[in-house]
Amino acid sequence: MSRTPFVAGNWKMHKTIAEAEAFVSGLLPLVGAVDDVQVGVCVPFPAIQAVVESTRGSAVQVYAQNVHWAEQGAYTGEVSIPMLDELEVAGVVIGHSERRQYFGETDADLSKKLPAILAAGLEPILCVGETEAQRDGGEMEQVLRGQVEEAIADVDAADLARITIAYEPIWAIGTGKVATPDQAQEACAFVRSLVAGRDAGAAEQVRIQYGGSVKPDNAAELLALPDVDGALVGGAALEPQSFAGIVEGARA
Ligand SMILES: O=C(CO)COP(=O)(O)O
């Protein structure tokens, strides 16, 4: 089964609307017509509308970086799925380690977000990953199992294949300390086996991204691994040239 590689740039809390538009102007000539890799940018809420407009008709898709599970309600500061849907985003990143660490997002929250996102026809990117202490303590599999199994618990088997899971070891995020190919392959294969625990067919289709210090010079090696179907990129996704270099690395 061949899965289309999926490279997404997570801008985190970077880029005003003007900066986002300048980025898109630089990116489209480089990857705007790529058709063998799915390319996404995960954009802060205020710039989403502008980036959807400026990427329209190109191969670049727009993702949000968080969403609430409820349709509407008294949740000050939150954004709903219908609000994102109206902006015509392709999907949304959920469960990023920074949201878990700084904003208290839990696996239980994610188990409510995933079915709601899928029901709206949007594509979720679910982030999972262990800390360095958990890895050193031999707890990596236990941590990943808890994160994946709880998040997908209420997703219908028929929808599982539409989830992308980003394996982002926390010790590799923003540190320049990239997972070795063996580490990335082992963890991504393990994540796939967890999906297979729910549905073997879906596990073959689910895309699993590696994230954590992906750069143009290490992308090709990581993306060639059998269970690594793409990358979720932070720092190196902030400049068009470097992000395009990673997309290039995903083209077999
Ligand atoms: O957190 C990440 C993407 O979501 C990874 O960030 P870096 O690529 O900056 O390590």
The ligand as an SDF file (V2000), in Angstrom:
LIG
                    3D

 10  9  0  0  0  0  0  0  0  0999 V2000
    6.9130   20.7760   17.1040 O   0  0  0  0  0  0  0  0  0  0  0  0
    7.2590   20.5990   15.9430 C   0  0  0  0  0  0  0  0  0  0  0  0
    6.2720   20.6170   14.8600 C   0  0  0  0  0  0  0  0  0  0  0  0
    4.9800   20.5440   15.3470 O   0  0  0  0  0  0  0  0  0  0  0  0
    8.6730   20.4000   15.5970 C   0  0  0  0  0  0  0  0  0  0  0  0
    9.3500   21.5900   15.7800 O   0  0  0  0  0  0  0  0  0  0  0  0
   10.8650   21.7320   15.2240 P   0  0  0  0  0  0  0  0  0  0  0  0
   10.8310   21.2700   13.7910 O   0  0  0  0  0  0  0  0  0  0  0  0
   11.1720   23.1850   15.3800 O   0  0  0  0  0  0  0  0  0  0  0  0
   11.7110   20.8310   16.0750 O   0  0  0  0  0  0  0  0  0  0  0  0
  1  2  2  0
  2  3  1  0
  2  5  1  0
  3  4  1  0
  5  6  1  0
  6  7  1  0
  7  8  2  0
  7  9  1  0
  7 10  1  0
M  END
$$$$
